[in-house]
Structures are given as structure tokens and as C-alpha cells.
Amino acid sequence: MNLRRKKRLTYAVVIIAGGAALTSTLLYALNSNLNLFYTPYEITHGKTDSGEMPGVGQRIRVGGMVTMGSMKRDPKTLHVEFVVHDSLGGQVLVTYDDLLPDLFREGQGIVAQGILAESGQLEATEVLAKHDENYMPPEVAEAMGQMHEKPTYNKLALTDK
């Protein structure tokens, strides 16, 4: 093999190896930042279609309704614990060490993002609450089996007379 062909082969091998390393690094980064949505029932019993259950230490999002009377606050710190439930009977304890949103209340729909602990509880890093009495996050509404309809307007009421 002459010198020119050897150089071309070396360049081709380096480009292919660099592309493979870049692709594997990108896939690893995407996989580690993946947040999967679960309902409380799916955390304890697995997804209904695949039976997949989240693993301990996995970053997940859980959505459901805050159980009435389940919220416990530490008076000296920002630490708060509450239970999130769904219509299938699943329950998950959520712990959070930051300020809750202003609209957070018991008996309303929330989405909490965090890491699943060994005891089956979620150590939340973020808690999102609904913004009005009719809104529920789409994932929560779908998981709880509720249908959302677009508001209908009376066309005659909107026109000027």
C-alpha cells in the first residue's frame, strides 16, 4: 500500500471513530436528561401497556391530585410533604424543599418532577400547579381519564349589532 492510500485510510478511520464517539456521547446525554411521566398508580404497579416501572434514582414526573389533609410542613424550614393520588387508587408521597407555587392547594392537580427514592417516594426538584380552576395539565388529565373540551362560543353573541 502506498503512502497516499495509507493517509486516506487513516483519515477515514479517524472521521468514523470521531463520529461514533460524538453519537454515543449525544445519546448518553439525551438518555440521562429524559423525564418520563408517570401517574401514582403506574409508579407502584407499572405502566398498563408495557408493565414498565420506574427505577430507584430515575428522574421522573408524576402527576395527579394532592390528597386532602396530607400536606405536612416543617415550621422551621421550607420542607413540605404531601401525597399525590390518581383515579385508579395509586398514591405517592412527594417531598419538596423549596417554596411551593402560590396556587398550590390540597385537592388540586399538580405535576412534580424529581428523583424516585428507595421508599417509593418522589424527592421533587420542581412542583407545578394549575393556573385556574378549570385547567389541569394535559398529561394529568389524560392519565386520570378526564376529557377536556374546547370552549364553545355563541357566534351571535360575538358579533356587533
C-alpha positions in Angstrom: 0.0 0.0 0.0 1.5 3.3 -1.0 1.7 6.3 1.3 -1.2 8.3 -0.2 -3.7 5.4 0.3 -2.4 4.9 3.8 -3.1 8.6 4.7 -6.6 8.4 3.2 -7.4 5.3 5.2 -6.1 6.9 8.4 -8.3 10.0 7.8 -11.3 7.8 7.1 -10.8 5.8 10.3 -10.4 8.9 12.4 -13.5 10.5 11.0 -15.6 7.4 11.5 -14.3 6.9 15.1 -14.9 10.6 15.9 -18.5 10.4 14.5 -19.2 7.2 16.6 -17.8 8.9 19.7 -19.9 12.0 19.1 -23.0 10.0 18.5 -22.6 7.9 21.6 -21.9 11.0 23.8 -25.1 12.6 22.4 -27.2 9.6 23.0 -25.9 9.2 26.6 -26.7 12.9 27.3 -30.2 12.6 25.9 -30.9 9.5 27.9 -29.7 11.0 31.2 -31.9 14.0 30.7 -35.0 12.1 29.9 -38.0 12.8 32.1 -40.8 10.2 31.9 -44.3 11.0 33.0 -46.0 8.5 35.4 -49.2 8.5 37.4 -49.1 7.4 41.1 -50.7 4.1 40.1 -48.0 3.5 37.4 -45.2 4.1 39.9 -46.5 1.3 42.2 -47.9 -1.1 39.6 -46.2 -0.3 36.3 -47.5 1.1 33.1 -50.6 -0.6 31.9 -49.4 -1.3 28.3 -45.8 -2.3 29.0 -45.6 -3.1 32.7 -42.6 -0.8 32.9 -41.9 0.6 36.3 -39.5 3.5 37.2 -36.3 2.6 38.8 -34.9 4.0 42.0 -32.8 7.1 41.3 -34.6 7.7 38.0 -35.7 11.3 37.1 -39.5 11.2 36.5 -42.5 13.5 36.5 -45.6 12.4 38.5 -49.0 14.0 38.1 -52.2 13.7 40.0 -54.3 15.3 42.6 -53.0 16.4 46.0 -54.8 14.4 48.7 -56.8 16.4 51.1 -55.3 16.6 54.6 -52.0 15.0 53.5 -49.8 18.1 53.5 -47.2 18.4 56.3 -45.0 21.4 56.6 -41.8 21.8 58.8 -42.3 25.2 60.6 -38.5 25.8 60.7 -37.6 25.0 57.1 -39.2 25.0 53.7 -39.6 21.2 53.7 -43.0 20.0 52.8 -44.5 16.6 52.3 -47.8 15.7 50.6 -49.5 12.7 48.9 -50.5 12.7 45.3 -53.2 10.3 44.1 -55.0 9.4 40.9 -58.4 7.9 40.0 -57.0 4.3 39.9 -56.1 4.4 43.6 -52.4 4.9 43.3 -50.6 7.1 45.9 -47.1 8.6 46.0 -45.5 10.6 48.8 -43.8 13.7 47.5 -41.2 15.7 49.4 -40.1 19.1 48.4 -37.6 21.5 50.0 -38.4 24.8 48.3 -41.2 27.4 48.0 -44.4 25.9 46.6 -46.2 27.8 43.9 -48.8 30.4 45.1 -51.7 28.5 43.5 -50.7 25.2 45.2 -53.6 23.8 47.4 -54.8 20.4 48.6 -57.4 18.8 46.3 -56.0 20.2 43.0 -54.0 18.8 40.1 -50.2 19.1 40.1 -47.1 17.8 38.3 -44.0 17.2 40.4 -40.6 16.5 38.8 -37.8 14.8 40.8 -36.0 11.7 41.6 -37.6 8.5 42.8 -36.3 7.4 46.2 -35.9 3.8 47.5 -39.0 4.1 49.7 -41.2 4.8 46.6 -41.4 8.5 47.4 -40.6 11.3 45.0 -37.9 13.8 46.1 -39.2 16.7 44.0 -37.0 19.4 42.5 -39.9 21.2 40.9 -43.7 21.4 41.6 -46.1 22.9 39.0 -49.6 23.8 40.0 -52.6 24.7 37.8 -53.3 28.3 37.0 -57.1 28.4 37.2 -60.0 26.3 38.4 -60.6 24.7 35.0 -57.1 23.9 34.0 -55.3 20.6 34.5 -52.0 19.6 32.9 -52.7 17.6 29.7 -50.7 14.6 31.0 -52.6 14.5 34.2 -56.0 14.9 32.5 -55.2 12.0 30.1 -53.8 9.8 32.8 -56.9 10.4 35.0 -59.2 9.7 32.1 -60.8 13.2 32.0 -61.8 14.8 28.8 -61.1 18.4 28.0 -63.3 20.1 25.6 -62.6 23.4 23.8 -64.9 26.2 24.9 -67.7 26.9 22.5 -68.7 30.4 21.8 -72.0 31.7 20.5 -71.2 33.4 17.2 -74.2 35.6 17.5 -73.1 37.0 20.9 -69.7 37.9 19.4 -70.9 39.9 16.5 -71.8 43.6 16.8 -75.4 44.5 16.3 
